[in-house]
Amino acid sequence: MPIPQPNAMSPVERRAAFSIAGIFSTRMLGLFMIFPVFALFAEGEFVNVTGMQIGIAMGIYGLTQAFLQIPYGMLSDKYGRKPLIITGMLVFMVGSIVCALADSIEVMILGRAIQGMGAVAAVLMASVGDLVTEQFRLRAMSIVGMTIGLSFTLSLVAGPVLANWFGVRGIFWAIAGLAIFGMILVWWVMPDIKHQEFQREAQADPKQFRAILKNTQLLRLNLGVFILHALLTAMFVALPLSLRDNAGLDILSHWHIYLPVMLLSFALMVPLIIQAESKGRMKQIFVGAVGVLMLSQIGFATIDPNFWSLFALLLVFFTAFNLLEASLPSLVVKLSPADKKGTASGVYSTSQFLGAAVGGLFGGYFYQYDGYVGVFVFTAVISGIWLIAAMSMDNPLPLSIASVPLGDIHIEDVADIEQKLLAYEGVYEAVVLLDEKRAFFKIDRSVINEAGLIDYIEQSQSSEPVNLVHIPI
């Protein structure tokens, strides 16, 4: 009979999950509230501004974020999570103030680059691993993920409203205020981390980069998230101008499209996610969503833009976008090696931020030289490239990654422990890291025989490590 497990996080774990989600949301709002309004602002505010400069300003945060997120995580191992999070939020605040005071597009680009230097995402995810026990870690990550999605939706609605009330410079001042609020959450709400250690499931290990970059299944996902965020950033170089010029919406009224589109797209996405995850149809639905994404870009390029055509195309786009944005991190877990999840996630996040930078650059370039249609021809082509790559992906099993600390073991025990773990029903991959005295394994939680892992379950509620060498099968 399986050993009963607690079915609820402790108060400290709940506080950790929701405070970290709140810190994430302050950054998400800060980065994306300007997307619906920045092109309009830059066109009217700066002299002789070009489309490429607008695109660079929108996407440059991704470049600095991509190169600094893994170093932040490594520095947090040495100097502590909270000090690095505070440092990142402080840098983010400085960048926001530079943007608020910018008197040229060049200074605005500098400010956005500084915003991206506050690259604390990896540190926040490692903090989840430090503060939440393993059996609730997936739940805590889900809380963070849902908050990120809601923050993105809110940013598209709040940006135009705040721009009308306070101007775009006022948005940047509000973002600086959000950074201060984030720092308050870190100091007074986020629990102190008493036992910090390297979180292999959340942090990148440079020694594993070569293996991850050679994994063709993960490369498809990295290409996918790169293109997804390149699409998003490029679109918002041209879209706000089209909503004004072709749909007849002033800046305050843009939320009339964004709010219902985002709400409807979430409603349409949920049953598709359920089908993908619970019915074993992940590949079919995932590839279908990429195809729909490509068709939406072709539609933007070929259909005469007016209020209702833009509304319909945005609904199609964001339904596919939200589904893919939710599915990609799950696929990284399903397809990454058991002991390399943190590295795989780090490379994935770097690809995402680089996509935003490249999308801003090329979106601005094509808008400058080929106009609205040129932007969407570009996005249609790169989404077609993704579709071709996605069609050859493996159909993933519904697996997640777990780990267990081991007792004193010797090198000759490693193969025996791995074989013992693999003998349990529901365990699909097992890797023992001798220097860390820990075993990592991929499991199907819907079929795993928990009675066969009683010692592991007991360990989750005690301080004594498990010695799997002596577990009978």
C-alpha positions in Angstrom: 0.0 0.0 0.0 1.4 3.4 -0.9 2.5 5.6 2.0 0.2 8.6 2.4 1.7 11.9 1.3 0.8 15.4 2.4 -1.5 16.9 -0.3 -0.9 20.6 0.4 2.2 22.8 0.5 3.3 24.2 3.9 2.6 27.9 4.7 6.3 28.6 3.9 6.1 26.8 0.6 2.9 28.7 -0.4 4.5 32.0 0.6 7.6 31.1 -1.5 5.5 30.2 -4.5 3.3 33.2 -4.5 6.0 35.7 -3.6 8.3 34.5 -6.4 5.4 34.5 -8.8 4.8 38.2 -7.7 8.4 39.1 -8.4 8.2 37.5 -11.8 5.0 39.4 -12.6 6.6 42.8 -11.8 9.3 42.0 -14.4 6.9 40.7 -17.0 4.6 43.8 -16.7 7.7 46.0 -16.9 9.0 44.4 -20.0 5.7 44.0 -22.0 3.5 47.0 -21.0 5.3 49.1 -23.6 4.7 46.6 -26.5 1.3 47.8 -27.5 2.3 51.5 -27.4 6.0 51.9 -28.0 5.9 52.2 -31.8 3.3 54.9 -31.6 5.3 56.7 -28.9 8.6 56.5 -30.6 7.2 57.7 -34.0 5.8 60.8 -32.4 8.5 61.5 -29.7 11.8 61.2 -31.4 13.1 63.0 -34.5 13.8 61.0 -37.6 13.3 57.7 -35.8 13.5 54.6 -38.1 11.6 51.4 -38.0 14.8 49.5 -37.2 15.5 51.7 -34.3 12.0 51.1 -32.9 12.5 47.3 -33.3 15.9 47.4 -31.7 14.5 49.4 -28.7 11.7 46.8 -28.3 13.9 43.7 -28.5 17.3 44.7 -27.1 16.3 43.7 -23.6 16.3 40.1 -24.8 20.0 40.3 -25.9 21.3 41.4 -22.5 18.9 39.1 -20.7 20.1 36.1 -22.8 23.8 36.6 -22.0 23.4 37.4 -18.3 20.7 35.0 -17.0 23.0 32.0 -16.6 25.9 34.1 -15.0 23.3 35.5 -12.5 22.4 32.0 -11.5 26.0 31.0 -11.0 26.7 34.1 -9.0 23.7 33.4 -6.8 25.3 30.1 -5.8 28.2 32.0 -4.4 26.6 35.2 -3.0 23.1 34.0 -2.3 19.8 34.1 -4.1 18.2 37.2 -2.4 21.2 39.5 -2.9 21.3 38.6 -6.6 17.6 39.1 -7.1 17.8 42.5 -5.4 20.7 43.4 -7.6 18.8 42.4 -10.7 15.7 44.3 -9.7 17.8 47.4 -8.9 19.4 47.2 -12.4 15.9 46.8 -13.9 14.7 49.9 -12.0 17.7 51.9 -13.2 17.0 50.9 -16.8 13.4 51.9 -16.5 14.4 55.3 -15.2 16.8 55.8 -18.1 13.9 55.0 -20.5 11.6 57.4 -18.7 14.1 60.2 -19.1 15.4 59.3 -22.6 15.5 62.3 -25.0 16.6 60.2 -28.0 16.0 56.8 -29.4 19.6 55.9 -28.7 19.2 56.6 -25.0 15.9 54.6 -25.0 17.8 51.6 -26.6 20.4 51.9 -23.8 17.7 52.0 -21.1 16.0 48.9 -22.5 19.3 47.1 -22.6 19.9 47.9 -19.0 16.4 46.6 -18.2 17.4 43.3 -19.7 20.5 43.2 -17.5 18.3 42.6 -14.5 18.2 38.9 -15.6 17.0 37.2 -12.4 14.7 34.6 -13.9 17.2 31.7 -13.4 17.8 32.8 -9.8 14.1 32.9 -9.1 13.6 29.4 -10.4 16.5 28.1 -8.3 14.9 29.8 -5.3 11.8 27.7 -5.9 13.9 24.6 -5.7 15.5 25.8 -2.5 12.2 26.7 -0.8 9.7 24.1 -2.0 10.0 20.4 -1.4 10.3 18.2 -4.5 6.8 16.7 -4.3 5.3 20.2 -4.6 7.8 21.8 -6.8 5.8 21.2 -10.0 2.8 22.8 -8.4 4.9 25.8 -7.4 6.3 26.1 -10.9 2.7 26.0 -12.2 1.7 28.9 -10.0 4.7 30.9 -11.3 3.8 29.9 -14.9 0.2 31.0 -14.6 1.2 34.3 -13.1 3.6 35.0 -16.0 0.8 34.3 -18.4 -1.7 36.5 -16.6 0.9 39.3 -16.3 1.5 39.2 -20.1 -2.2 39.5 -20.7 -2.6 42.3 -18.3 0.4 44.1 -19.8 -1.3 44.3 -23.2 -4.4 45.8 -21.7 -2.7 48.1 -19.1 -0.2 49.5 -21.5 -2.6 51.5 -23.6 -4.6 52.7 -20.6 -1.6 53.9 -18.7 -0.2 55.5 -21.8 -3.4 57.5 -22.1 -3.4 58.5 -18.5 0.3 59.2 -17.9 2.0 58.9 -21.2 4.5 56.3 -22.2 7.2 58.0 -20.0 4.7 57.5 -17.2 4.7 53.8 -17.9 8.4 53.6 -17.5 8.1 55.4 -14.1 5.4 52.9 -13.1 7.8 50.1 -14.2 10.5 51.6 -11.9 7.9 51.5 -9.1 7.1 47.9 -9.9 10.8 47.1 -9.5 10.8 48.7 -6.1 7.7 46.6 -5.2 9.5 43.5 -6.4 12.4 44.3 -4.1 10.0 44.7 -1.2 8.6 41.3 -1.9 12.1 39.8 -1.9 13.0 41.3 1.5 9.8 41.0 3.5 7.6 38.4 1.8 9.9 35.8 0.2 11.1 33.3 2.8 14.7 33.3 3.8 16.7 30.5 2.2 18.4 28.5 5.0 19.8 25.6 3.0 20.9 26.8 -0.4 22.5 24.5 -2.9 23.0 24.1 -6.6 19.7 23.2 -8.1 20.5 20.9 -11.0 16.8 20.8 -12.0 16.6 24.6 -12.2 20.1 25.9 -13.0 22.4 25.4 -15.9 25.6 23.4 -15.6 28.2 24.7 -18.2 29.7 21.2 -18.4 26.4 19.9 -19.9 26.1 22.6 -22.7 27.6 20.4 -25.3 25.3 17.5 -24.6 22.2 19.7 -24.7 23.2 21.5 -27.9 23.7 18.1 -29.6 20.2 16.9 -28.6 18.1 17.3 -31.7 14.8 17.1 -29.9 15.7 19.9 -27.6 17.2 21.9 -30.5 13.7 21.8 -32.1 12.2 23.3 -29.0 14.9 25.9 -28.8 14.3 26.9 -32.4 10.6 27.0 -31.7 10.8 29.3 -28.7 13.3 31.5 -30.6 10.9 31.9 -33.5 7.8 32.3 -31.2 9.3 35.3 -29.5 10.8 36.7 -32.6 7.3 36.6 -34.1 5.8 38.4 -31.1 8.4 41.2 -31.0 8.3 41.8 -34.8 4.5 41.9 -34.8 4.4 44.7 -32.3 6.6 46.9 -34.3 3.9 47.1 -37.0 0.6 46.1 -35.2 0.0 49.2 -33.0 0.5 51.5 -36.1 -2.0 49.3 -38.1 -4.6 49.4 -35.3 -4.4 53.2 -35.4 -4.2 53.7 -39.1 -6.4 50.9 -40.4 -8.7 49.9 -37.5 -9.3 53.5 -36.5 -8.4 53.0 -32.8 -6.7 55.7 -30.8 -4.2 54.5 -28.2 -6.7 54.3 -25.4 -9.0 52.0 -27.4 -6.4 49.4 -28.3 -7.5 47.4 -25.2 -10.9 46.9 -26.9 -9.2 44.4 -29.1 -6.5 43.0 -26.7 -8.8 42.2 -23.7 -11.4 40.1 -25.5 -8.8 38.5 -27.7 -6.7 37.4 -24.8 -9.7 36.1 -22.7 -11.2 34.2 -25.7 -7.8 32.8 -26.6 -7.3 31.4 -23.1 -10.8 29.8 -23.3 -10.0 28.2 -26.6 -6.6 27.1 -25.5 -7.6 25.2 -22.3 -9.4 22.2 -24.0 -6.5 21.8 -26.5 -4.0 21.6 -23.6 -6.2 19.0 -21.9 -6.3 17.0 -25.1 -2.6 17.2 -25.6 -1.6 16.3 -22.0 -4.3 13.8 -21.0 -5.1 12.1 -24.3 -1.5 11.6 -25.5 -2.0 14.0 -28.5 0.8 16.4 -27.7 2.6 16.2 -31.0 -0.5 16.5 -33.2 -1.8 19.5 -31.3 1.6 21.1 -31.0 2.3 20.8 -34.7 -1.2 21.9 -35.5 -0.7 25.0 -33.4 2.5 25.9 -35.2 0.6 25.5 -38.5 -2.2 27.8 -37.3 0.5 30.3 -36.2 1.9 30.3 -39.7 -1.5 30.8 -41.2 -2.2 33.7 -39.0 0.9 35.4 -40.2 0.0 34.8 -43.8 -3.4 36.3 -43.0 -1.8 39.4 -41.5 0.2 39.8 -44.7 -2.6 39.2 -47.2 -5.9 40.2 -45.7 -7.0 43.9 -45.8 -6.5 45.2 -42.2 -9.5 46.6 -40.5 -11.0 46.2 -37.1 -12.7 42.9 -37.5 -10.0 41.2 -39.6 -7.3 42.3 -37.1 -9.5 41.1 -34.3 -10.0 37.7 -35.9 -6.3 37.3 -36.8 -5.2 38.3 -33.4 -7.6 35.8 -31.8 -6.2 33.0 -34.0 -2.6 34.1 -33.3 -2.9 34.3 -29.5 -4.8 31.0 -29.2 -1.9 29.3 -30.9 0.7 31.5 -29.2 -0.7 30.8 -25.7 -0.9 27.1 -26.4 2.7 26.9 -27.6 4.0 29.2 -24.8 2.4 26.8 -22.3 3.5 23.6 -24.0 7.1 24.4 -24.8 8.4 24.4 -21.2 6.5 21.1 -20.5 8.1 19.6 -23.6 11.6 20.6 -22.4 11.0 18.6 -19.2 9.6 15.6 -21.1 12.5 15.5 -23.6 15.5 16.6 -21.6 17.8 14.0 -20.0 17.0 13.3 -16.3 20.1 15.0 -14.9 20.1 17.9 -17.4 16.8 19.6 -16.9 18.3 22.8 -15.5 20.8 23.1 -18.4 18.1 22.4 -20.9 15.9 25.0 -19.4 18.7 27.5 -19.4 19.5 27.0 -23.0 15.8 27.2 -23.8 15.4 30.5 -22.0 18.5 31.9 -23.7 16.9 31.0 -27.1 13.7 32.7 -26.1 15.4 36.0 -25.2 17.6 35.9 -28.3 14.4 35.4 -30.3 13.0 38.6 -28.9 16.2 40.6 -29.8 16.3 39.2 -33.4 12.6 39.7 -33.9 12.9 43.3 -32.9 15.8 43.9 -35.2 14.4 42.2 -38.3 10.8 43.3 -37.6 12.1 46.9 -37.5 14.2 46.4 -40.6 11.3 45.0 -42.7 8.9 47.6 -41.4 11.4 50.4 -42.4 12.0 49.1 -45.9 8.9 47.0 -46.8 6.2 48.3 -44.5 3.5 46.4 -42.7 3.3 43.6 -45.2 7.0 43.1 -45.2 7.0 42.4 -41.4 4.4 39.7 -41.8 6.0 38.1 -44.8 9.1 37.7 -42.6 7.1 36.2 -39.7 5.2 33.8 -42.0 8.6 32.6 -43.4 10.1 31.9 -40.1 7.0 30.2 -38.7 7.1 28.0 -41.8 10.6 27.0 -40.9 9.4 26.1 -37.4 6.5 24.0 -38.8 9.0 21.9 -40.9 11.2 21.3 -37.9 8.2 20.5 -35.6 6.8 17.9 -37.9 9.8 15.7 -37.3 9.8 15.9 -33.5 9.2 12.8 -31.4 5.8 12.2 -29.8 6.7 12.8 -26.1 5.7 10.5 -23.3 3.9 12.2 -20.3 7.1 12.2 -18.1 8.4 14.4 -15.4 11.7 14.5 -13.6 12.4 13.6 -10.0 15.4 13.0 -7.8 16.4 11.3 -4.6 19.4 11.8 -2.3 21.5 8.7 -1.7 23.5 7.4 1.2 27.2 6.7 1.0 27.9 5.0 -2.3 30.9 3.8 -4.3 31.5 3.9 -8.0 30.9 0.2 -8.3 27.4 0.7 -6.9 26.3 3.3 -9.5 25.2 0.8 -12.2 23.4 -1.4 -9.7 21.4 1.6 -8.4 20.5 2.7 -11.8 19.3 -0.7 -12.7 17.2 -1.0 -9.5 15.5 2.3 -10.2 14.8 1.3 -13.8 13.2 -1.9 -12.6 10.3 0.1 -11.0 7.2 0.4 -13.0 6.9 4.0 -14.3 10.6 4.8 -14.2 12.0 5.4 -17.7 15.4 6.8 -17.2 17.8 6.9 -14.2 21.1 8.6 -13.7 23.3 8.5 -10.6 25.7 11.4 -9.9 28.3 10.0 -7.6 29.8 13.4 -6.5 26.4 14.7 -5.6 25.1 11.5 -4.0 21.8 11.9 -5.8 19.9 9.9 -8.4 17.8 11.6 -11.1 15.0 9.7 -12.9 12.2 10.3 -15.3 8.9 9.0 -14.2 5.3 8.7 -15.4 3.4 9.8 -12.3 0.2 8.3 -13.5 1.5 4.7 -13.5 4.5 4.6 -11.1 4.4 2.0 -8.4 4.9 4.2 -5.4 5.0 1.2 -3.1 8.3 0.2 -4.8 9.7 3.6 -3.8 8.6 3.7 -0.2 12.0 4.6 1.1 12.1 7.6 -1.3 8.7 8.7 -0.1 9.8 8.3 3.6 12.9 10.4 2.8 10.7 13.2 1.5 9.4 13.5 5.1 12.6 13.0 7.0 16.2 14.1 7.0 17.9 10.7 6.5 19.1 9.9 3.0 18.0 6.8 1.1 20.5 4.0 0.5 19.0 2.5 -2.7 21.7 -0.2 -2.8 19.8 -2.2 -0.2 16.3 -1.7 -1.6 14.9 -5.1 -2.8 13.0 -5.3 -6.0 
